[in-house]
Amino acid sequence: MSEQPYFERGQTVLLYEVWRGRVWFAQPNIVIQDEPDLLVVYMKVGTPCKAPVALDGSRPGASSRTTGEWKLEDAEWQGNTRLMMKIPGSHYSVHVFRNAENGSMQSWYINLEDPLRRTSLGFELMDQMLDIVASPDLSSWRWKDEDEFEEAISLGIISSEKAKFLRSEGEKAITWLQSGKSPFNGWEKWRPDPSWAIPVLPKGWDTV
């Protein structure tokens, strides 16, 4: 990571991905913890974001990245709240999803991604398309978006060697989480401050 200062609890930070010089998505998150061994951020339902769509308005696939035929649109985070945890330097983040209305836990989620790059506004990441969804009690899990992952491999976006590495990292992450001994275990008990306002995209989100 670059020599950017750590963020304070309650600050708004930008999570964003840049693909070939263009912002692919941008999301403002609330900092819960930002320390050398663990970053934790939170996103409320209703948070305004920028999300990619294909030119016909459909969900963009891996091919949209190679052709450049996509655009950004205004969006809102919907459905579940998200608590995201990331060990600096790791190739995945671990999320806790909760129902926004009743607070019930919906799932654990492991997102395969490159290590974060710290910036003045927040964190740049590079999603690797493959994910793991696990039950709230961690008794079962499954891969998610394998079709998009395989398409990215066929298009040369992800090499076969990196694909094997990412699957291995995902398997290690879920095994660690299921052991109950990871730094992520226990965070499912965390609850947000109900007085927190919905964050907004910071100025300069589109020029980072």
Secondary structure, DSSP 8 states (H G I E B T S, - for coil): --S-----TT-EEEEEEEETTEEEEEEEEEEEEEETTEEEEEE-TT-EEEEEEETTSS---HHHHHH--EEEEEEE--SEEEEEEE-TT-SEEEEEEEETTT--EEEEEEEEE---EE-SSEEEE-EEEEEEEE-TTSS-EEEE-HHHHHHHHHTTSS-HHHHHHHHHHHHHHHHHHHHT-STTTTGGG----TT-------TTTT--
